[in-house]
Every structure is written in structure tokens, then in C-alpha cells.
Amino acid sequence: KQLGFYERIADTNFAVGTLLKAPNNPTVYRFSNSGGLQPIFSAEVFNGRSYKKDLIKIITAEIAQSLPIGAPITDVNTLYPGDLIKIVEGPTVWRIQSDGAAHYFPNESIFYQYALSFKKVWTILKSRMERVADRVTKIFYPDGVLVRGSGSTVYVMSDGQKRPIATAADFNALL
């Protein structure tokens, strides 16, 4: 029932920031937030951005040709929407948003609700973070997630707020 309230947009095959490579092509790409491929300029840029070869997913040449090619990644300093970062001095993880904000995850549970992997987090210096993000905000549980604290009340998350589910019938209606 809940899915009917959301607008359907174009299908996606990969999470933003996924590293992709077609066979018989040396170029490694980053899947962008606009649904295209960003070629990574060189091995030095790849290594300087702390990318890892074991995170590259091999795609068919047909898939690679079907996706638009975006601006290449030519330096190690630019952060792109979808990048996951943490500062050397602390454990907090941020995700760079398309509006320039850096949203942080207040705990691991919320991080995992977004189906993310700590393997994709790269570490930067605090001074660089201050130059990158123009504002920092908290990421909340995604809409529709059910949470419960130490009490018996179950809540559904909606617009960053917990909404109590009053009865079992209400709970079942959400399923």
C-alpha cells in the first residue's frame, strides 16, 4: 500500500559510487548520482581516492555502452554525491549529498538501514572536510522503517520523526 504513494523513476542497476569496469576495457568508472559513468582518469587518481580494486564490479560491454558517460574524475580531492567519508580523528561517517551538504549517520543501525558498506568509506583530514561540505546535517532512519526502544511501543519513521503505532491492527495495515 505504501509504495503507491511514491513516484516511480528510472530503474537503476548500481548504487551511487559503485566502481564498474567492462571486460577488455582498462577504464574504471564510478557510477554517478545522475545514473551515468564517470571515468576515473588514472591509476594515480584511483589510488589517491583510496578506491580498492576488490570493489570493482565487472559489467558487460552492453551495459557500459548503454549508460551515459559523465565528467571524468581527474583529481583526488573532489568529493562527489554519494561518496562516504570519515575524518581521521573520529568514527562518524558522512555521505555527500547532491546539494553540497554532508549528512552524518548518528549510529551504525541507521547506516545499515541504507544498505551501505563500510568498505566504501574513505578517510580524509578534518581540514579537508571543512573545505568540502558547506553544511552538515544528520541522516535519519529511512521512511517506513520500524523501530522500537526499550519500551513496548513500535514506531514507524516518517520525515525524520518517529510515529507511534497505536494498535496491532494499525501495525498489520503497514505490512
N, C-alpha and C positions, 0 to 999 in steps of 0.2 A: 504494500500500500504506500509506504513512504517513498519508494522510488518514483512513483508517479508525480511527485511534487518537483522533481528535478528535471531540468532541461538536458537532453542528450546532445553531446557534442561529438566531434570526430573521434574515431577509435584511436587508441594508442597501443603500441606494442612494447614500449620500453618506459621505464621510469626516467625522469629528468636526471641527467648526469651520468647515465649508463654509458660505458665505453663500448664501442662497437667497431668491428673490423670485418670486411668481406674477404673471402679467400682469394689468394693470388693478387692482393692489393695491399701494399705496405702501409697505407694510410690508416691511422686510428682516428675514430670520430667520437665526439661527445654528443649524446642525444640532448637537444636543447629544449627549453620550455615551450618553444613555438612548434615543436614536433618535427624539427629538421636535424640535420647532421652538421656539427661544427668540426671541421678537420683540425687535428692538432698538428701544429706547424712543424715540429721537430722532436727528436728524441730528447733533446735538452729541455724543451718545454714540458714534455710528458713527464720526465723525471723531476723537474723543478716544481711541478704542481703536485708532487707526491702521488701520482697515479701509480697503480700497480698492474703489472701485466696479467696477473691471475684473475683480475676483474673484467678483462676484455671478453665480451660475448661475440662469438662468430656468427655473422648473419649471411644470408645468401646474397649473391650479386644482385638478384632481382629486387630484394628488399632495399638494398643500398641505393639502387638506381631509382626506386620509387619515392624516396624521401628527399625533400629539398635540401640543398646544401646552403648552410648559413655562413656567417662570418667566421673565418678561421681563428683558432686560439693561438695567438702569436707570442704571448708572454706568460710569465709565471705569476704575476701579481694580480691580474684581473680576476675578480670573482663573478660568477655567473648565477642567475636564478637557478635554484635547486641545489647549489653547492652546499655541502655540510661541512662546517668548520668548528674548531675549538681552539681556545687560546692555550698556549704552552703552560701558563700559570694556573689553569683550572680545569675542572671536568665538564663544564657546561658546553653543550653542543648547540650551535645555531644553524638555521637554514636561511640562506639568502633568498629573498623574495623578488619578484619581478618589479616591485615598486621601490627597490633600493633598501628596504628595511631588512634587518637581521632578526628573525624570530627565534627565541630560545626555547628549548624544551625543559620544563621545570623538573622532569624526572624521566627515568627510563621507560616507565609504563606508557607515557604519552608518546615517547619516541617510537616505541614498538607498535603502537596503535596506527602509526602512519606507514607501517611495513618497511621501515628503513633498516639499514645495516651499519653497524659501527665501522665496518671495513671501509666504508666510503667517506669517513670523516677525515679531513686533513687538518693538521695543526699549523697555526700561524702565530706570529708575535702579537702581543696586545696592541702595540703601536700601529700595526697594520690594520687590525680590526677597527681601531678608532678612525682610520682614514677611509675604510671601505663602506661601512654602514652609516647611513645618515640618521637612523633611529633604531632602537632595539625594543622589541615587544615580545611578550610571552605567547607561546603556542599552547593552545588548549586541546583537550581531547576532541577528536572529530565529532561532528554532529551525528547523533544516533548511537553513540557508544553508551553502554550501560555500565554504571559504576556504583559501588557501594562502599561506604566507610566502615567503621567499627560497629555501627548500629544495623538495624534490620531494614532500613529504608533503601530502596533501589532508586537510582536517578537515571534519567536519560539526558545526555548532553545536547544542548541546543544553543547555538550562537555564543559559545563560551560560558554558558551558565548551566548549572545542574537543575533539572526539573524533577521533583519527586513524582514517582508513580504511585498513585494513591491506592489502587486495588489490584488484585490478581487479574481481574478482567481487563483492566487498563494495560497491564503488563502483556497479557496474551494478545491484545489488539495490536501491540507494537511488533509482534513477531511475524 
